[in-house]
């Protein structure tokens, strides 16, 4: 029973833990989940048993802790591993998009820039964890960069990243691998041991787009067409712009010069999309940013973007909202009566009858006349 008198599932998670006998140093840019998996194997234990022993009742493998690790868990891992809390927190994905790693609201709008791993209990249903087979074989660590929607290739080995087992096409689930995180948890094959890389995708272009987006993550403030924007607002606005551009691509293929059927046949969000789709969309966004705001207005004009188009996108950051205000409210009038609709309504009023029948009929006719004029 907790202090409020509630029992069962309401009990506070117990994160008191003993210190680890073997304490590894995190590798540069390593994910928190990858560090836990490597620590478990260093102790000769399965990752799930290791976590159950040191962090009883903590929800680690049933959550995406790389994206949203709460402060209590970060402090417990720091205490057990003899690392600073700031270092443990830096292994999560939050600091990439917000200067304040504890700002949950700022990070909430950045989920579209993280590939989805599809958590279902301790299983993963989506291929969101990417990897470079050669890097993985060298140190057994998964990097933070590989979880980003704008990560496509390895700059060290000059090859496209992979996101599944080459033998059985299973998603990558390191904490379920029995002996090594570099092997498939389902069939035991070495990850990426069959196909060297996808030769159909341009590695040089992928690295160029990837590096540009990563440079945005390295700065707290970003220059957008002469306007200085905070990193969190920049990525939040970019996600809105990307969402609307994705919608317009399907309706204005010729005007937007989109002829890639890989992109047009895919309607999933960026974090669910395959590498080819993410690369095409991110490259399109960079083209708009490089000539901001002129290119934005050109795309808006050719694809019939209006202020009403952005109405369903939620709160818009100032740097983007100021340009949206220059767009027309809408390009066509709101819904008005059709002749068949008006006739049906008039007949309903006449069928109901009553003392106010003529008054109601006249009101409907006058309202239709004003909308049609």
N, C-alpha and C positions, 0 to 999 in steps of 0.2 A: 504494500500500500504506500502511495506517495503522500506528500505533505497535504494535498488537497482532499485526501480520503478516497481517491479513485484507485482501482486495482486493475489487474490484468494488463490489457494493451496500453493503458494510460500510464503505466509505470515509466519513470525516467530511464532512458537507456544508460546502462552501466558501462563506463569507459575507463574505469580504474584498471590499470594494467601494470604488469611487471616489465622491467627493462629487458631488452633483447640481449642475448648472450653474444650474438654476432651482429655488429652494426656496420652496415654498408654505407658508403658515400653515394649520394645521388649523382647520376651522370648528367652532363649538361642538357637542359631542356627535357628531362625525363618526366613522364607522367607519374602522378601519385600512385595510381593503380599499378603501374609497371614496377615502381619501387617496392610496393608491398609484395608483389609476386616474386621479385628477385630475392627479397629478404626471406620469404618463406622457403624458397628452394635452397638458400644458403644455410638454413637451419635443418634441411633435410625433411621438410614437411610439405604437405599439400597446401596450397594457398588458402583454401577454405577452412582447413583444420587450424592453420596458423592464426587466422583472424579470429576464429571461435575461441582459441585459447587466450589470446592476448586482449581481445576486445569483445568480451561476451555480450551478446544481445545487440551489438552494434550492427546497423544495416549498412553494410559496405558493398558486398557483391550483388545485392538486390537494388542498388542505386547507381547512378552515374556519378561517382564521387569525384571524378576528374572535372566535371562541370559544376557541381554544387556540393562541395564538402563543407559542412557546418563547422563553426569555430570549435565546438567541443571535441569533435573528431580530430581536427588539426592539432589541437593542443595535446590530445592523448597520443597521437602518433609521434609528435615531437618529443614528448617525454620518454616514450619507449625506445626511440631510435637515437636519443641524445642529440637531436638536431634542434635548431631554433624554429619557433612557430612560423616565422617569416619565410624561412627556407622551405618548410613543408607546404605553406600556402602558395609559394611561387611555383610549385609543381602542379598546381591546378590550372584551369583554363581561364579563370576569372580575371587575373591581372592582365591578360592579353588585350582586353577590350575596355577596361575601366582602370583609371589611375588608382581608385580606391577598391581594393580587392574585396572589402566587406560590404560594398554597396550592392545589395541584392537587386534593387530596382534598376540600377544602371546595367546590370548583367542580364536582367530578364529579357530585354529586347535584343540581345545578341545571339539568341539560340539558333537563328537561321545561319549563322556563320560557323556552326559546329556540326560536323557530320553526325547523324543519328546512329546509335548502336542498338536501338530497339530493345530496351530492357523488358524482360518477362520473367520475373523471379530471378533466378541465378543464370538464366539463359539470355542469349542475344539473338534477335531475329534479323537484324540488318547488318550490312557490311560497311559500317561506319568507321571502324578502326583500320586505318591504312598503315602500310609499313614498307620499308625497303628491305628486301630479303638479305642483301649483303650487310647492311648495317645491323640488322637483327641477329644475324649469325655471328657478328663480331662481338657484340656486347650483351645481347639478350634483352635490350631495353626498347620500349616503345616511347616515342617522343611526342611532346605536346603539339608540335607543328603538324604531325600526321592526323590529328583530329580536326583540323581546320578545313572548312569547305573550299578554301582557296589554296589548298595544298595539293599538288598534282605529281610532283617529281622529286627525286633525291638529287640535290646539287653536288654531293660528293661522288656518287657513282654514275651520275648522268643517265638515269633511267626513271621510267614512270613508276609511281607507287602502286602497290597491289593491296587488295582488301579482302582476299579470301584464300582458302586453301586451293592450290592448283590441282590437287588430286580429286577432292570431293566437293569443292565449291562451298564449303561451310564457312560461315563468318568466323572472324578471329576472336577467340575467347580465352585469353591467356590464363585467367585464374582457374580454368577447368582443365588445362593441360596437365598431364600427370607428371612428366619428368622435366620438361623445359618449355618456357614460353615461346620458343621459336618453332614448336611443333604443333600440329593440328590437334585440337582436343577431341575431335571425332574419329579420325582415321590414323593419327599418329605420324603422318607424313611431315617432312620438313617443309615449312612454309616457303612458298616461292621457289621450290626446287625443280619445277618442271618447265614452266614458261619463263624465259628471261625477262621479257617486258612486252608491252603492247606496241608494236612497231607502227600502228596506224595513227597514233597520237604524236603530235610534234613536241618533242622533249624541250627543244630550245624555247619555243613559244610558251610552253607550260611553265618553265623556270622563270621566264621574264615576267609573266603575269603574277606568278606566285611571289617573286621577290618584291614586286611593287606593293602588293597587299601586306606582306610582312613588314615592309618599311613603315606602313601606316601604324602597325602594332607597336613599333619601337618608339614612337613619339607620343607625348601626352597631348600635343596640339598639332593640328594638321591644317595646311593652307589649301583652301578650296576656292579657286578663282579670286584670290586676294582676301578672302574672309578666313580668319583664324577660328577653327572649330575644335572643341574638346573631342578626344578620341571616342568616348562613349556616344556622344551625339552624332559624330561622323558615321560610325558603323550603324547606329540606329536609323539614321536617315537613308543610308545606302541600302539597307534592307528594304525599306519602303519603296525606294526607287526601283530596286531590282524586282520586287513583287509586281509592281504595275507594269514594268517593261516586259516581264514574263507573260502577263495577261495579253498585252497588246501584240506580242509576237505572233500569236495564233490567229489574230484577226487582220493584221496588216503585214503579211509576209512580204509582199512586193515592196511596199513603201519603206520597210525597215531592212530590206535586202537580206532577209532570212530565208535560206533555201536548204538548211541543214535539217534533214528529216529526223536525225537523232534528237535534236532539240525540239522540233515541232511535234514529234510523236510522244514526247514525255511531258506530263502535266504535274509531276510531283514537285514538292517544295525543294529548294536548293539543298537542304541538309539530307534529303532522301535520294537525290539524283546521282546518276553515274558520273564518272570522271569527265567524259566527253561533254556532257551537258553543262557541268559546273564550269569547265574551262571556257566554253563558248559564252556563257552568261557573264562571267567575271571579266572576260576580255571586252565585252560590250559595255560594261559599266566603266571600265578604265577609259574607253574612247570618249565617253560622255564627260568624265572628270577632267581629262586632259584639255578640253576646250570648254570648260564650264564658265558661264551658263549658256553660251551660244549653242553648243551642241545639244544641250537639254531642250532648248526651245525648238530646235530643228526637229528633234525626235518627237517632241510633244505635238508639233504641228502636223507631221506626217502620220502620226498614229492617233490623232484626235484626242489627245489628253486634255482634260479640263480640271477645274477645281473640284467639280463633282466626282471626278474619277478617283481622287485621293481621299474622298470623304470616308470610305470604309477602311482606310489604312490606319486609323487611330491617330494618336498624338504625333504631330510632325515637328522635328527639330527646327529651330529658327532658320538655320542656313538653307534648308530646303524649302521651308514654308514661305520665305520671302520671295523665292522664284515662282512658287506655285500661285502666289497671289497675282502674278502678272498674267496668268492663263485665264481664258474666258470661264465664266461660271458653268455654262453648258452650251452645247452646240445645237440642241434642239429643244423645243418646248416640252414641258412635262406632259404626262398623259392627259389626253382630253377625250371627250365623248366621241365615240364612233356613231354613225347613223343608226346602226343596228342596236347598239347599247342604249341610245337615247329612246328609240322606239320601244324597246323592251321595258324600259323604266316607265314610260308614259302609260303603256298598257297595264302595268302592275298598279299604278295609281288609279286608273279608271276602273279596274276590276275591284279594288278595295272600296271605291265609292266614298260616301261620307260627306259631311258638311263642308270639309276643307279640300275636297277633291280638286276643284278647279284652281284653287289657290296653290296647291302643291304642284299641279301640272304646269301652271304658269311659271312657278319658281324654277323648275327643272329646265324649261324651255329657255328662260332668260339666262340661266347659268351656262347652258350650252352655247347660246348666242355670243356671250362675252368671251368664252374660250376659243370659239372659232373665228372671232373677228380679228 
